[in-house]
Amino acid sequence: MNTHKALLAALLVPLGATLAVAPAASATTPPAPVSASAAAPAGPAEAAAAAFRTPEAALGRAAHPLHTTEPGGGLADLRPFGRMVGDARVVGLGEATHSSHEFLTVKHRVMRYLVEKKGFRAFALEAPWSTGLRLDAYLTRGEGDLKQIMDEEFRGDYRWWNNAEYRDLLQWIRAYNVKHPKDPVRFVGDDGGFAGAELYDKVSAYATEARPDLAPRLTELYRGLRPTTDAETYVNAYLSKPLAERKELAKRTGRAVDLLKQRPSTGADADAHAWALQHATAIHQMTTLYAFDWDDPKDIPDAMLHRDRIMAQNVAWWQQQTSDKIVLAAHNSHLALKTYAPGHYPKVQGEFLREQLGSGYLSVGLTFDQGSFNAFGHDGAAHRFTVGPAAPGTTEHTLDRVRHRDYMVDLRNAPAPARAWLATPHTLKNIGATYPGIADAPQIRLADSHDVVIHLHRVQAARMLK
């Protein structure tokens, strides 16, 4: 795999995409046999008590069924989820695959509920900061054409977001904002894989207006960096530059950030200064990401640490700057409270957010038993893959034996018989942008990884638009 493909794959594959893994069942430990005495309680009372000794039965006592995974209709079944959210300011909604219909429609449903019932006012996605600005302008002010924006912004490995499910969610947000122009729902791109021309233009416009002394210097530091092509073409060309040149470009964008920091603004200029500084920071985040040596395996963990750190920083910055409560969408492995694979991802976005926000961050993992999804194959082409029912001993096998087909459960309040199981490592599906990948089936302790789990019995592949 060449440098460009390795990097572009790493941007959306949670834990890399170059090696195949054994099926999940091979990584599990068979459940311990049940003793005869446990299998045959003495009487009805003991039988009833024994029925709740299994983790799936205990979880069933705490689980709340989802009436539907589709976004339309009533939301009464999500009231228990509202109680789980409590006073959280950022709710991370994960996914076990990047491109399954039900994961995206459940996010749409939850987003509707949190906007209408809990006052959430932003949706953050694993997409570049500049992409977020473009979509935010469309959603809040009607600027541009949604199809064109999605076609232009969701390319390369970000193509998985160019689907009918996210289009429907964005159209719902736009309709909501038309009805509530003074209290809109915003859009945030928290990733650093690209820095669009909008960022350079906004920094330049701020400097020209508020800091004319800095404008010439910023122009020189950004020379040759402002994109004039689409993101995929730009990134490929950028990665063709020698590593030494990419490192020097990162130093230049860092100096631009330092210049903007030199004189903190006050009064009416403070807000404009904060935004300009954040846009300059997003540019520097991209150049820093591409200043790592993607041909050296030793550099990859540091690069991934940088990426998860900046995603968390961007979300936290938006929340603190705007006071918006945020629904954050990303892969389970990015939103987890503890990394699934420390060798590849030393620390992930969810860990950073828990440190920064404490209980103000809620991690929600979305799991499934069986079904289909879209992903790149090892031939580099997009394919639809299907996996069968989870093998005994895996996380999903137990979750799927809970009495509801689709449900949500707060792991923090799980009954005692489930706690030991939740605290024990089990194999979990962890499917990224390429399938199979090197860590499609990590061993994790569910109780350490997420606050809440939404489990779905079956999923189908998302409806790609392009």
DRENLUM-754672 format. One record per residue (C-alpha): residue number from 1; residue in three letters; z, x, y. Coordinates in nm, 2 decimals. Layout:
BEGIN
vodo:gugu:pz:px:py
NUM:Ala:Z:X:Y
...
***
This chain:
BEGIN
vodo:gugu:pz:px:py
1:Met:0.00:0.00:0.00
2:Asn:-0.10:0.15:0.33
3:Thr:0.12:0.18:0.64
4:His:-0.01:-0.13:0.81
5:Lys:0.02:-0.35:0.51
6:Ala:0.36:-0.22:0.43
7:Leu:0.49:-0.29:0.78
8:Leu:0.33:-0.63:0.81
9:Ala:0.47:-0.73:0.47
10:Ala:0.81:-0.61:0.57
11:Leu:0.82:-0.83:0.87
12:Leu:0.84:-1.15:0.67
13:Val:0.93:-1.04:0.32
14:Pro:1.30:-1.04:0.31
15:Leu:1.34:-0.74:0.09
16:Gly:1.00:-0.58:0.05
17:Ala:0.69:-0.67:-0.15
18:Thr:0.56:-0.38:-0.35
19:Leu:0.72:-0.41:-0.69
20:Ala:0.75:-0.69:-0.94
21:Val:1.08:-0.81:-1.08
22:Ala:1.18:-0.94:-1.41
23:Pro:1.22:-1.32:-1.43
24:Ala:1.55:-1.45:-1.30
25:Ala:1.68:-1.54:-1.65
26:Ser:1.68:-1.17:-1.75
27:Ala:1.92:-1.09:-1.47
28:Thr:2.18:-1.34:-1.57
29:Thr:2.48:-1.33:-1.79
30:Pro:2.50:-1.62:-2.05
31:Pro:2.78:-1.86:-1.98
32:Ala:3.10:-1.80:-2.18
33:Pro:3.13:-2.03:-2.49
34:Val:3.36:-2.33:-2.45
35:Ser:3.66:-2.32:-2.67
36:Ala:3.73:-2.60:-2.92
37:Ser:4.05:-2.70:-2.74
38:Ala:3.87:-2.72:-2.41
39:Ala:3.59:-2.92:-2.56
40:Ala:3.82:-3.18:-2.71
41:Pro:4.10:-3.29:-2.47
42:Ala:4.38:-3.48:-2.63
43:Gly:4.35:-3.81:-2.43
44:Pro:4.17:-4.00:-2.16
45:Ala:4.37:-3.84:-1.88
46:Glu:4.31:-3.49:-2.00
47:Ala:3.94:-3.58:-2.06
48:Ala:3.91:-3.69:-1.70
49:Ala:4.08:-3.38:-1.57
50:Ala:3.86:-3.16:-1.79
51:Ala:3.55:-3.33:-1.66
52:Phe:3.61:-3.16:-1.32
53:Arg:3.69:-2.82:-1.46
54:Thr:3.32:-2.71:-1.46
55:Pro:3.18:-2.58:-1.13
56:Glu:2.90:-2.84:-1.12
57:Ala:3.14:-3.12:-1.17
58:Ala:3.38:-2.99:-0.91
59:Leu:3.09:-2.93:-0.66
60:Gly:2.98:-3.29:-0.73
61:Arg:3.31:-3.42:-0.59
62:Ala:3.25:-3.24:-0.26
63:Ala:2.87:-3.29:-0.24
64:His:2.70:-3.55:-0.02
65:Pro:2.36:-3.68:-0.12
66:Leu:2.05:-3.67:0.09
67:His:1.87:-4.00:0.09
68:Thr:1.54:-3.83:0.17
69:Thr:1.40:-3.49:0.25
70:Glu:1.13:-3.64:0.49
71:Pro:1.20:-3.63:0.86
72:Gly:1.14:-4.00:0.95
73:Gly:1.39:-4.29:0.91
74:Gly:1.76:-4.32:0.95
75:Leu:2.00:-4.03:0.97
76:Ala:2.33:-4.18:0.85
77:Asp:2.34:-3.97:0.54
78:Leu:2.36:-3.66:0.76
79:Arg:2.69:-3.76:0.92
80:Pro:2.89:-3.54:0.67
81:Phe:2.67:-3.25:0.77
82:Gly:2.77:-3.32:1.13
83:Arg:3.13:-3.28:1.03
84:Met:3.04:-2.95:0.85
85:Val:2.88:-2.82:1.17
86:Gly:3.19:-2.90:1.38
87:Asp:3.18:-2.70:1.70
88:Ala:2.93:-2.44:1.59
89:Arg:2.69:-2.33:1.86
90:Val:2.43:-2.18:1.63
91:Val:2.34:-2.33:1.30
92:Gly:2.13:-2.11:1.07
93:Leu:1.90:-2.32:0.84
94:Gly:1.77:-2.10:0.56
95:Glu:1.50:-2.13:0.30
96:Ala:1.45:-1.98:-0.05
97:Thr:1.07:-1.96:0.01
98:His:0.88:-1.92:0.34
99:Ser:0.63:-2.20:0.26
100:Ser:0.76:-2.50:0.08
101:His:0.72:-2.85:0.23
102:Glu:1.07:-2.98:0.17
103:Phe:1.25:-2.69:0.32
104:Leu:1.06:-2.75:0.64
105:Thr:1.09:-3.12:0.65
106:Val:1.47:-3.10:0.58
107:Lys:1.49:-2.86:0.88
108:His:1.30:-3.13:1.08
109:Arg:1.55:-3.39:0.97
110:Val:1.85:-3.18:1.05
111:Met:1.70:-3.08:1.38
112:Arg:1.66:-3.45:1.47
113:Tyr:2.02:-3.52:1.38
114:Leu:2.16:-3.22:1.57
115:Val:1.96:-3.30:1.88
116:Glu:2.04:-3.67:1.88
117:Lys:2.40:-3.66:1.76
118:Lys:2.54:-3.32:1.83
119:Gly:2.37:-3.21:2.15
120:Phe:2.17:-2.92:2.02
121:Arg:1.89:-2.82:2.26
122:Ala:1.70:-2.53:2.11
123:Phe:1.50:-2.44:1.80
124:Ala:1.48:-2.07:1.72
125:Leu:1.22:-1.93:1.47
126:Glu:1.14:-1.60:1.30
127:Ala:0.86:-1.54:1.55
128:Pro:0.80:-1.30:1.84
129:Trp:0.98:-1.36:2.17
130:Ser:0.65:-1.40:2.35
131:Thr:0.54:-1.66:2.10
132:Gly:0.86:-1.85:2.18
133:Leu:0.78:-1.84:2.55
134:Arg:0.43:-1.99:2.49
135:Leu:0.56:-2.27:2.27
136:Asp:0.85:-2.34:2.51
137:Ala:0.61:-2.38:2.80
138:Tyr:0.41:-2.63:2.59
139:Leu:0.72:-2.82:2.47
140:Thr:0.89:-2.85:2.80
141:Arg:0.60:-2.87:3.05
142:Gly:0.29:-2.96:2.83
143:Glu:0.12:-2.63:2.91
144:Gly:-0.17:-2.54:2.67
145:Asp:-0.29:-2.69:2.35
146:Leu:-0.05:-2.69:2.05
147:Lys:-0.32:-2.63:1.79
148:Gln:-0.46:-2.34:1.99
149:Ile:-0.12:-2.19:2.04
150:Met:-0.03:-2.21:1.67
151:Asp:-0.37:-2.07:1.56
152:Glu:-0.34:-1.78:1.80
153:Glu:0.03:-1.70:1.75
154:Phe:0.09:-1.77:1.39
155:Arg:-0.14:-1.51:1.24
156:Gly:-0.10:-1.22:1.00
157:Asp:0.23:-1.26:0.81
158:Tyr:0.34:-1.52:1.07
159:Arg:0.06:-1.74:0.93
160:Trp:0.31:-1.92:0.71
161:Trp:0.44:-2.10:1.02
162:Asn:0.09:-2.25:1.09
163:Asn:0.16:-2.55:0.87
164:Ala:0.16:-2.93:0.91
165:Glu:0.54:-2.95:0.87
166:Tyr:0.61:-2.73:1.17
167:Arg:0.33:-2.89:1.37
168:Asp:0.51:-3.23:1.31
169:Leu:0.84:-3.08:1.42
170:Leu:0.69:-2.94:1.74
171:Gln:0.52:-3.27:1.81
172:Trp:0.85:-3.45:1.77
173:Ile:1.02:-3.20:2.01
174:Arg:0.74:-3.25:2.27
175:Ala:0.77:-3.63:2.24
176:Tyr:1.15:-3.60:2.29
177:Asn:1.10:-3.39:2.60
178:Val:0.86:-3.63:2.75
179:Lys:1.13:-3.90:2.73
180:His:1.41:-3.66:2.84
181:Pro:1.25:-3.42:3.10
182:Lys:1.58:-3.33:3.26
183:Asp:1.75:-3.24:2.92
184:Pro:1.47:-3.08:2.71
185:Val:1.48:-2.92:2.37
186:Arg:1.37:-2.55:2.40
187:Phe:1.19:-2.31:2.17
188:Val:1.30:-1.95:2.10
189:Gly:1.11:-1.68:1.92
190:Asp:1.37:-1.42:1.81
191:Asp:1.16:-1.16:1.63
192:Gly:1.02:-0.83:1.75
193:Gly:0.69:-0.80:1.56
194:Phe:0.47:-0.84:1.87
195:Ala:0.51:-0.84:2.25
196:Gly:0.25:-1.06:2.41
197:Ala:0.09:-1.01:2.75
198:Glu:0.32:-1.28:2.89
199:Leu:0.61:-1.04:2.88
200:Tyr:0.44:-0.77:3.08
201:Asp:0.32:-1.02:3.33
202:Lys:0.66:-1.17:3.38
203:Val:0.83:-0.83:3.42
204:Ser:0.56:-0.72:3.67
205:Ala:0.59:-1.04:3.87
206:Tyr:0.97:-1.01:3.89
207:Ala:0.94:-0.65:4.00
208:Thr:0.68:-0.73:4.27
209:Glu:0.89:-1.01:4.41
210:Ala:1.25:-0.88:4.38
211:Arg:1.22:-0.50:4.32
212:Pro:0.90:-0.37:4.48
213:Asp:1.04:-0.02:4.47
214:Leu:1.03:-0.04:4.09
215:Ala:0.68:-0.20:4.05
216:Pro:0.47:0.12:4.05
217:Arg:0.70:0.30:3.81
218:Leu:0.70:0.00:3.57
219:Thr:0.33:-0.01:3.58
220:Glu:0.30:0.35:3.48
221:Leu:0.56:0.31:3.20
222:Tyr:0.37:0.01:3.06
223:Arg:0.03:0.17:3.09
224:Gly:-0.19:0.10:2.79
225:Leu:0.07:-0.13:2.63
226:Arg:-0.02:-0.48:2.76
227:Pro:-0.22:-0.66:2.48
228:Thr:-0.58:-0.76:2.55
229:Thr:-0.65:-0.88:2.19
230:Asp:-0.49:-1.11:1.94
231:Ala:-0.16:-1.00:1.79
232:Glu:-0.29:-0.90:1.45
233:Thr:-0.56:-0.68:1.60
234:Tyr:-0.32:-0.53:1.85
235:Val:-0.05:-0.45:1.58
236:Asn:-0.31:-0.28:1.35
237:Ala:-0.44:-0.07:1.63
238:Tyr:-0.09:0.02:1.75
239:Leu:0.01:0.13:1.40
240:Ser:-0.30:0.36:1.39
241:Lys:-0.14:0.57:1.66
242:Pro:0.03:0.89:1.54
243:Leu:0.41:0.85:1.48
244:Ala:0.48:1.10:1.76
245:Glu:0.29:0.88:2.01
246:Arg:0.47:0.57:1.89
247:Lys:0.80:0.74:1.95
248:Glu:0.70:0.84:2.30
249:Leu:0.59:0.48:2.38
250:Ala:0.93:0.36:2.27
251:Lys:1.10:0.61:2.50
252:Arg:0.88:0.48:2.79
253:Thr:0.97:0.12:2.73
254:Gly:1.34:0.22:2.70
255:Arg:1.31:0.38:3.04
256:Ala:1.17:0.06:3.18
257:Val:1.47:-0.13:3.05
258:Asp:1.70:0.13:3.21
259:Leu:1.53:0.10:3.55
260:Leu:1.58:-0.28:3.55
261:Lys:1.94:-0.23:3.46
262:Gln:2.02:0.01:3.75
263:Arg:2.10:-0.25:4.01
264:Pro:2.25:-0.56:3.87
265:Ser:2.15:-0.87:4.06
266:Thr:2.38:-1.12:4.22
267:Gly:2.34:-1.46:4.37
268:Ala:2.01:-1.64:4.34
269:Asp:1.84:-1.34:4.19
270:Ala:2.08:-1.31:3.90
271:Asp:1.91:-1.55:3.67
272:Ala:1.56:-1.42:3.74
273:His:1.69:-1.06:3.69
274:Ala:1.85:-1.16:3.35
275:Trp:1.52:-1.31:3.23
276:Ala:1.31:-1.02:3.34
277:Leu:1.55:-0.77:3.18
278:Gln:1.54:-0.98:2.85
279:His:1.15:-0.98:2.86
280:Ala:1.16:-0.60:2.91
281:Thr:1.41:-0.57:2.62
282:Ala:1.18:-0.77:2.39
283:Ile:0.89:-0.52:2.47
284:His:1.13:-0.23:2.39
285:Gln:1.24:-0.40:2.07
286:Met:0.88:-0.41:1.94
287:Thr:0.80:-0.05:2.03
288:Thr:1.13:0.07:1.87
289:Leu:1.04:-0.12:1.55
290:Tyr:0.71:0.05:1.53
291:Ala:0.86:0.39:1.61
292:Phe:1.01:0.41:1.26
293:Asp:0.82:0.61:0.99
294:Trp:0.69:0.33:0.77
295:Asp:0.55:0.58:0.52
296:Asp:0.90:0.72:0.46
297:Pro:1.11:0.50:0.23
298:Lys:1.42:0.65:0.38
299:Asp:1.33:0.50:0.72
300:Ile:1.28:0.14:0.60
301:Pro:1.65:0.04:0.58
302:Asp:1.70:0.16:0.94
303:Ala:1.39:-0.03:1.05
304:Met:1.51:-0.35:0.88
305:Leu:1.86:-0.30:1.03
306:His:1.70:-0.28:1.37
307:Arg:1.50:-0.59:1.31
308:Asp:1.79:-0.81:1.20
309:Arg:2.00:-0.67:1.48
310:Ile:1.75:-0.77:1.75
311:Met:1.69:-1.11:1.60
312:Ala:2.06:-1.18:1.63
313:Gln:2.08:-1.03:1.98
314:Asn:1.80:-1.25:2.10
315:Val:1.95:-1.57:1.96
316:Ala:2.30:-1.48:2.10
317:Trp:2.14:-1.39:2.44
318:Trp:1.97:-1.73:2.46
319:Gln:2.28:-1.92:2.37
320:Gln:2.49:-1.73:2.62
321:Gln:2.23:-1.74:2.90
322:Thr:2.14:-2.11:2.87
323:Ser:2.45:-2.25:2.69
324:Asp:2.21:-2.43:2.45
325:Lys:2.33:-2.50:2.10
326:Ile:2.07:-2.36:1.87
327:Val:1.91:-2.45:1.53
328:Leu:1.80:-2.12:1.39
329:Ala:1.53:-2.12:1.12
330:Ala:1.47:-1.81:0.89
331:His:1.49:-1.70:0.53
332:Asn:1.82:-1.74:0.35
333:Ser:1.85:-1.36:0.32
334:His:1.83:-1.32:0.70
335:Leu:2.08:-1.59:0.78
336:Ala:2.34:-1.50:0.52
337:Leu:2.69:-1.39:0.61
338:Lys:2.65:-1.09:0.39
339:Thr:2.33:-0.90:0.29
340:Tyr:2.17:-0.99:-0.04
341:Ala:2.06:-0.63:-0.09
342:Pro:2.24:-0.36:0.10
343:Gly:2.00:-0.09:-0.02
344:His:1.71:-0.25:0.16
345:Tyr:1.88:-0.45:0.43
346:Pro:2.21:-0.28:0.54
347:Lys:2.31:-0.57:0.76
348:Val:2.14:-0.90:0.83
349:Gln:2.11:-1.14:1.12
350:Gly:2.37:-1.38:0.99
351:Glu:2.63:-1.10:0.97
352:Phe:2.56:-0.99:1.33
353:Leu:2.59:-1.35:1.45
354:Arg:2.92:-1.41:1.27
355:Glu:3.05:-1.10:1.44
356:Gln:2.93:-1.21:1.78
357:Leu:3.00:-1.58:1.76
358:Gly:3.28:-1.61:1.50
359:Ser:3.30:-1.97:1.37
360:Gly:3.04:-2.05:1.64
361:Tyr:2.78:-1.95:1.38
362:Leu:2.73:-2.16:1.07
363:Ser:2.51:-2.03:0.78
364:Val:2.33:-2.29:0.57
365:Gly:2.14:-2.18:0.26
366:Leu:1.87:-2.39:0.12
367:Thr:1.81:-2.36:-0.25
368:Phe:1.59:-2.53:-0.51
369:Asp:1.56:-2.57:-0.89
370:Gln:1.18:-2.58:-0.94
371:Gly:0.85:-2.63:-0.77
372:Ser:0.58:-2.46:-0.57
373:Phe:0.53:-2.25:-0.26
374:Asn:0.26:-2.05:-0.07
375:Ala:0.28:-1.67:-0.06
376:Phe:0.07:-1.36:-0.07
377:Gly:-0.01:-1.22:-0.41
378:His:-0.03:-0.85:-0.48
379:Asp:-0.41:-0.88:-0.42
380:Gly:-0.33:-0.95:-0.05
381:Ala:-0.46:-1.31:-0.07
382:Ala:-0.27:-1.63:-0.01
383:His:-0.19:-1.82:-0.33
384:Arg:0.01:-2.13:-0.44
385:Phe:0.27:-2.03:-0.69
386:Thr:0.48:-2.26:-0.92
387:Val:0.81:-2.18:-1.09
388:Gly:0.98:-2.39:-1.36
389:Pro:1.34:-2.50:-1.39
390:Ala:1.61:-2.24:-1.33
391:Ala:1.73:-2.05:-1.63
392:Pro:2.09:-2.10:-1.75
393:Gly:2.34:-1.87:-1.58
394:Thr:2.15:-1.87:-1.25
395:Thr:2.29:-2.01:-0.93
396:Glu:2.03:-2.29:-0.91
397:His:2.08:-2.39:-1.27
398:Thr:2.44:-2.48:-1.19
399:Leu:2.36:-2.63:-0.85
400:Asp:2.10:-2.85:-1.01
401:Arg:2.35:-2.99:-1.26
402:Val:2.55:-3.14:-0.98
403:Arg:2.53:-3.52:-1.00
404:His:2.30:-3.57:-0.70
405:Arg:1.93:-3.48:-0.70
406:Asp:1.93:-3.35:-0.34
407:Tyr:2.26:-3.29:-0.16
408:Met:2.46:-3.08:0.08
409:Val:2.80:-2.92:0.01
410:Asp:3.05:-2.73:0.22
411:Leu:3.14:-2.43:0.02
412:Arg:3.44:-2.36:0.25
413:Asn:3.61:-2.68:0.12
414:Ala:3.50:-2.65:-0.25
415:Pro:3.74:-2.78:-0.51
416:Ala:3.94:-2.52:-0.69
417:Pro:3.74:-2.53:-1.02
418:Ala:3.43:-2.43:-0.83
419:Arg:3.58:-2.14:-0.63
420:Ala:3.58:-1.89:-0.91
421:Trp:3.22:-1.96:-0.98
422:Leu:3.13:-1.94:-0.61
423:Ala:3.30:-1.60:-0.59
424:Thr:3.12:-1.46:-0.89
425:Pro:2.77:-1.29:-0.86
426:His:2.48:-1.50:-0.99
427:Thr:2.11:-1.46:-0.97
428:Leu:1.94:-1.65:-0.69
429:Lys:1.58:-1.72:-0.60
430:Asn:1.49:-1.52:-0.29
431:Ile:1.11:-1.55:-0.25
432:Gly:0.95:-1.40:0.05
433:Ala:0.60:-1.37:0.20
434:Thr:0.47:-1.18:-0.11
435:Tyr:0.53:-1.29:-0.47
436:Pro:0.66:-1.14:-0.68
437:Gly:0.87:-0.90:-0.47
438:Ile:1.13:-0.63:-0.54
439:Ala:1.42:-0.86:-0.49
440:Asp:1.32:-1.21:-0.58
441:Ala:1.63:-1.25:-0.78
442:Pro:1.93:-1.07:-0.63
443:Gln:2.28:-1.12:-0.76
444:Ile:2.49:-1.27:-0.49
445:Arg:2.83:-1.44:-0.44
446:Leu:2.75:-1.77:-0.29
447:Ala:3.09:-1.81:-0.13
448:Asp:3.04:-1.48:0.06
449:Ser:2.68:-1.56:0.17
450:His:2.68:-1.91:0.32
451:Asp:2.91:-2.17:0.46
452:Val:2.71:-2.47:0.35
453:Val:2.43:-2.52:0.08
454:Ile:2.16:-2.78:0.08
455:His:2.02:-2.80:-0.27
456:Leu:1.69:-2.96:-0.35
457:His:1.58:-3.04:-0.71
458:Arg:1.21:-2.99:-0.65
459:Val:0.99:-2.86:-0.38
460:Gln:0.61:-2.84:-0.33
461:Ala:0.40:-2.60:-0.13
462:Ala:0.37:-2.65:0.25
463:Arg:0.05:-2.79:0.39
464:Met:-0.12:-2.49:0.56
465:Leu:-0.34:-2.57:0.86
466:Lys:-0.54:-2.25:0.86
***
